Amino acid sequence: MNFSENREYWTNRRKKLGDGAVGRKGEDHVKQGLRIANHIVPCLEQRSSANFPEHGLDFGCGYGRLTPYIAANCGHLWAADIFDDWAMRAASGHITVTPLVLKDFKLPFEDGAIDLIVDAMSTQGLDESAKKAVFKEFRRVARGGALVLSLSNEEPDWTRAMVWEGEPSTWRVRDIDQAGDLYCLTAGCLL
């Protein structure tokens, strides 16, 4: 899917499922968010104790089920989504979170402005061209040493598009959804 197709897909899914659009049909999306947080928070906390990120990006934040966990480990966070009401909801109640509505894959940041990027299942449905555009933008806006966390139901082949400090770590986990599907969590720092 390209950006327009992705937006149409999520618009239709959201009309049918509301907040449940962010998870598998029939999944308790709040519980799924907690399971995801159990995997990403240790990566964030480890990074925060060593080098606290000033500026972060919660890419594809949805209605914000992971935003509080990310915001707690970052000075300022942008909650980015294609739906303005979800981005606003993700940012509500957090003085250090700013909503960002995505109109395309171009991010409105200067080069090297972001210290932390979290992509939790936002890019997994995109076609290869769209993924390349997103990861090119991630690379452009990330400063050297930025932490990138990506959770996807696909193998992390996109990691080859980035220039890493050493090798990124990848964990294969089966407790993200109630079906026990295999997901990959990749964490690494950019050079």
LOVOVO-525319 format. One line per 10 residues: number of its first residue (from 1); their letters; for each residue z, y, x of N, C-alpha, C. Coordinates in steps of 0.001 Angstrom, whole numbers. Atoms other than C-alpha are relative to their C-alpha. Layout:
# LOVOVO-525319
NUM	a	Z,Y,X,Z,Y,X,Z,Y,X; ...
# end
This chain:
# LOVOVO-525319
1	mnfsenreyw	0,-1188,826,0,0,0,0,1250,869; -71,-1303,-640,-707,3533,1118,1045,836,-748; -1059,-808,605,1561,6450,110,-176,119,-1514; 237,-160,1445,-56,7034,-3306,256,-1294,-756; -227,1298,642,-58,3335,-4170,1487,-346,-3; -1431,257,-108,3538,3049,-2972,761,814,-1052; -663,-855,995,4605,5975,-5157,-252,-526,-1410; 318,537,1327,2808,4507,-8189,784,-1287,-270; -750,1256,138,4398,1083,-7592,1466,289,-338; -1420,-289,209,7916,2546,-7367,242,771,-1289
11	tnrrkklgdg	-135,-707,1265,7362,4867,-10332,19,-996,-1150; 54,1019,1053,6397,1911,-12527,1224,-908,32; -1168,882,-128,9186,-288,-11176,1266,714,-483; -1178,-760,400,11749,2435,-11710,47,217,-1510; 39,-146,1459,10593,2992,-15311,545,-1255,-681; -437,1271,581,11247,-693,-16010,1449,-337,331; -1277,514,-495,14394,-1262,-13941,1054,1049,316; -974,-1037,-346,16084,2113,-13356,503,-181,1425; -578,177,-1334,18474,1881,-10399,-249,-1401,547; 260,1375,-425,17813,-1859,-10312,-1327,-176,704
21	avgrkgedhv	1293,64,-683,14367,-1060,-8925,169,-208,1491; -196,98,-1441,15884,-963,-5437,333,-1411,462; -319,1379,-370,16826,-4649,-5522,-896,-985,-704; 723,1074,670,15406,-7958,-6589,349,17,-1484; -247,28,1433,15034,-8272,-10360,1153,-967,-286; -1163,821,322,18319,-9574,-11710,1108,70,1048; -980,-151,-1079,20139,-8694,-8471,1012,1085,-377; -989,-1067,129,23388,-6739,-8622,-239,935,1184; 432,-866,-1087,22043,-3807,-6594,1164,676,718; -1175,-565,-670,25515,-2373,-5877,556,-1006,1006
31	kqglrianhi	-486,1047,-916,26675,-5678,-4379,-977,-197,1153; 980,133,-1069,23418,-5942,-2451,158,1142,1000; -226,-1142,-885,24026,-2448,-1055,1196,-224,917; -1182,300,-822,27464,-3558,146,-315,-1064,1052; 382,1027,-989,25957,-6633,1814,-829,625,1124; 797,-689,-1012,23422,-4417,3595,911,848,885; -928,-847,-759,26173,-1983,4614,819,-827,988; -766,867,-909,28136,-4889,6135,-763,-306,1286; 812,247,-1200,25248,-5357,8565,-295,1280,780; 390,-1213,-724,24317,-1760,9355,1187,804,530
41	vpcleqrssa	-1144,-809,-419,27768,-167,9585,479,-354,1412; -421,276,-1385,28787,-2083,12752,-948,589,1047; 960,-624,-925,25590,-866,14448,231,1500,71; -250,-1437,41,26315,2694,13329,1308,358,691; -1295,-287,-600,29961,2569,14351,-31,-173,1509; 108,213,-1444,29125,1161,17766,-699,1185,647; 743,-1138,-521,26614,3953,18310,831,1276,-82; -778,-1215,200,28929,6629,16907,1098,155,1047; -1075,-102,-981,31728,5780,19325,-537,338,1384; 590,-258,-1315,29382,5980,22314,-734,1334,60
51	nfpehgldfg	842,-1195,-7,27082,8848,21311,-237,405,-1453; 48,-354,1410,27707,10401,17894,-1299,737,-335; 1258,-656,373,24354,11256,16247,245,1291,-776; -119,-1282,697,24087,14905,15215,-853,48,-1260; 959,-114,1098,21025,14580,12962,-587,-1365,-323; 492,1303,403,20096,11501,10964,-959,72,-1167; 970,131,1083,17441,10355,8514,225,-1332,-695; -82,1189,849,18058,7892,5674,-1343,-77,-712; 1382,34,477,14381,7076,5104,-110,-973,-1163; 91,832,1194,13702,5769,1601,1387,-278,-554
61	cgygrltpyi	-1412,140,364,17303,6401,549,225,-539,-1398; -222,403,1384,16721,5488,-3087,1030,924,-623; -1007,-842,646,19596,6716,-5205,1247,172,861; -1060,-282,-953,21885,6624,-2169,1059,-1064,173; -1034,1033,-113,23645,3285,-2146,473,-204,1435; -421,119,-1400,23724,3294,1699,333,1352,631; -158,-1342,-561,23830,7066,2243,1430,306,447; -1358,-326,-454,27664,7380,2360,384,-695,1312; -316,745,-1222,27901,4725,5076,-693,620,1213; 749,-623,-1092,25234,6412,7168,590,1373,304
71	aancghlwaa	-536,-1353,-168,26646,9914,6586,1334,-12,745; -1298,96,-669,30079,8785,7810,-146,-174,1511; 241,255,-1421,28499,7996,11179,-1063,928,572; 1040,-948,-394,26319,11083,11585,476,1404,-340; -401,-1377,282,26863,14833,11801,-657,559,-1251; 757,-458,1162,24137,15819,9322,-1082,-1029,-303; 946,1036,413,21931,13457,7337,-973,548,-1025; 1004,-277,1018,18690,13938,5439,-214,-1283,-787; 221,1122,904,18420,11619,2431,-1415,156,-554; 1420,-158,324,14653,11144,2066,-488,-1078,-947
81	difddwamra	572,941,959,12929,9550,-900,-1198,655,-673; 1162,-527,716,9760,9921,-2975,387,592,-1353; -466,-525,1281,11821,10741,-6085,1042,1081,242; -928,-1102,-234,13536,14112,-6141,1379,-265,-595; -1313,239,601,16286,12988,-8520,811,-1025,796; -736,959,-827,17175,10026,-6298,469,663,1296; -403,-684,-1235,17198,12159,-3129,1179,933,-283; -1100,-892,381,19422,14707,-4925,1276,-800,-270; -1170,838,306,21725,11954,-6176,613,-562,1274; -496,541,-1270,21986,10427,-2702,790,1060,762
91	asghitvtpl	-652,-1087,-734,22988,13818,-1304,1219,560,-724; -1088,-606,771,25395,14748,-4099,1356,-509,476; -1348,365,-397,29027,14777,-3155,214,-101,1503; -103,71,-1460,28318,14874,578,-453,1341,570; 388,-1313,-511,28388,18311,2187,-863,-94,1253; 800,158,-1221,26715,16890,5299,-1328,-705,-251; 1260,675,339,23741,15375,3436,-903,961,-760; 1008,-850,641,20584,17249,2465,-1095,-889,-581; 1089,784,578,18042,15786,34,-1349,437,566; 1346,-275,-486,14454,15533,1225,-972,-823,-840
101	vlkdfklpfe	983,681,833,11577,14709,-1134,-1274,-184,808; 1196,323,-777,8682,12960,571,-1239,115,-882; 1284,-164,710,5197,14021,-565,-1092,-823,673; 879,869,-775,3495,11925,2113,844,-530,1153; -770,580,-1100,4478,10198,5344,315,1000,1105; -278,-1028,-1003,4597,13447,7337,1419,515,-212; -1389,-451,88,8235,14320,8075,97,1464,433; -58,-1442,-261,9169,18042,8049,993,386,1102; -911,-269,-1107,11047,17985,11353,-794,308,1261; 595,-249,-1302,10282,19300,14797,42,-1281,824
111	dgaidlivda	-9,1143,-916,9498,16812,17530,1384,-130,637; -1267,265,-671,12667,15202,18883,1231,537,-701; -1118,-606,727,14953,16597,16152,1032,-992,-528; -851,979,682,16509,13337,14889,619,-971,1009; -757,902,-886,19186,11196,16602,164,-1404,-576; -247,1268,687,19402,8376,14025,-993,-141,-1140; 911,292,1110,16831,6796,11704,388,-1353,-573; -292,1254,693,17753,4172,9115,-1086,-226,-1042; 1042,424,939,14973,2378,7229,459,-1343,-563; -492,1233,621,16561,-150,4878,-953,-426,-1105
121	mstqgldesa	942,612,925,13748,-2061,3178,-973,997,-629; 896,-1017,551,11604,1063,2686,-1442,-171,436; 1365,107,-516,8576,203,4785,-591,-1399,-174; 464,1386,22,8302,-3524,4099,-1198,-257,-908; 1141,224,879,5730,-3196,1296,-1245,783,368; 1135,-840,-373,3440,-778,3084,-1068,-805,729; 1060,644,-766,68,-1794,4461,120,431,1462; -134,-248,-1441,-427,-1768,8238,-304,1447,377; 359,-1380,-287,-2082,1646,8278,1149,940,-369; -1114,-839,440,770,3209,6304,1213,-203,900
131	kkavfkefrr	-1127,254,-909,3381,1507,8488,-197,729,1321; 276,-698,-1259,1707,2872,11595,246,1488,-145; -219,-1432,236,1771,6368,10072,1493,315,-42; -1443,-222,98,5485,6069,9247,649,-126,1370; -655,206,-1288,6472,4681,12636,-456,1025,1041; 451,-1090,-873,4343,7285,14397,853,1246,-264; -862,-1123,354,6349,9915,12513,1430,-223,490; -1337,304,-530,9628,8160,13378,45,328,1486; 37,-221,-1452,8623,8260,17030,-87,1489,329; 165,-1432,-246,7587,11914,16829,1306,761,-202
141	varggalvls	-1197,-786,325,10802,13180,15210,1246,-475,739; -1176,537,-692,13193,10958,17200,124,595,1393; -246,-471,-1359,14759,12398,20298,168,-1219,896; -260,1097,-928,15085,10263,23406,1419,-496,-177; -1310,601,204,17985,7869,22955,371,-183,-1455; -302,138,1430,17798,7977,19133,132,-1469,-378; -184,1341,535,19075,4893,17336,-892,-167,-1218; 829,341,1154,16600,3292,14932,485,-1346,-532; -398,1226,682,17812,692,12426,-1012,-273,-1097; 966,345,1030,15302,-1129,10274,340,-1377,-569
151	lsneepdwtr	-239,1259,693,15965,-3834,7689,-1239,-301,-827; 1237,351,688,12933,-5673,6366,-49,-1499,-240; 199,1428,243,11920,-8994,4870,-1176,-531,811; 1118,388,-854,9131,-9089,7453,459,-47,1452; -277,6,-1431,9146,-9882,11139,-183,1410,552; 44,-1383,-478,9725,-6677,13108,-1118,272,1006; 1109,-232,-926,6251,-6448,14656,-225,1475,296; 138,-1433,-223,6392,-2662,14318,739,457,1250; -778,-426,-1168,8855,-2568,17209,-897,212,1219; 932,-200,-1114,5876,-2807,19543,-600,1403,9
161	amvwegepst	554,-1349,93,4773,626,18328,946,1056,584; -992,-927,-512,7935,2214,19712,216,-251,1495; -350,145,-1408,9039,2801,23293,1522,-17,64; -1436,238,92,12541,1409,23660,696,98,1345; -886,151,-1155,15410,1713,26120,369,-1478,6; -245,1443,36,15409,-1997,26926,-634,-606,-1238; 528,693,1181,14673,-4479,24157,868,287,-1215; -820,-142,1201,15752,-3778,20591,603,-1354,-376; -647,1226,469,18118,-6334,19056,-482,-307,-1406; 403,419,1340,16981,-8324,16040,889,-1139,-449
171	wrvrdidqag	-811,1038,612,19246,-10332,13786,-723,-480,-1244; 569,566,1214,17937,-12657,11137,1174,-340,-915; -1109,163,932,20189,-12603,8091,-512,-520,-1337; 389,594,1284,20125,-14513,4824,908,415,-1154; -909,-376,1087,22838,-12782,2804,-316,1365,-614; 366,-1299,559,20968,-9594,1875,-219,-94,-1500; 172,171,1443,19836,-10855,-1513,624,-1313,-441; -684,1187,518,21379,-13470,-3760,-847,-1264,136; 864,1166,-180,18367,-15744,-3230,99,-576,1412; -134,476,-1379,19197,-16051,472,-1278,99,803
181	dlycltagcl	1242,-189,-756,15781,-14835,1653,303,481,1413; -167,-411,-1382,15346,-14223,5361,-402,1460,168; 260,-1400,-336,15567,-10568,6450,215,177,1491; -179,-335,-1415,15350,-9027,9894,607,1397,90; -589,-1292,-306,17644,-6237,11016,-257,265,1460; 339,-372,-1368,16355,-4514,14120,694,1309,325; -686,-1208,-455,18378,-1966,16066,-362,225,1463; 305,-340,-1382,17350,-174,19207,22,1493,212; 21,-1406,-369,17439,3102,21040,-1346,322,633; 1305,-400,-508,14211,4927,21749,131,673,1349
191	l	35,-637,-1313,13299,6049,25213,-410,1440,-136
# end
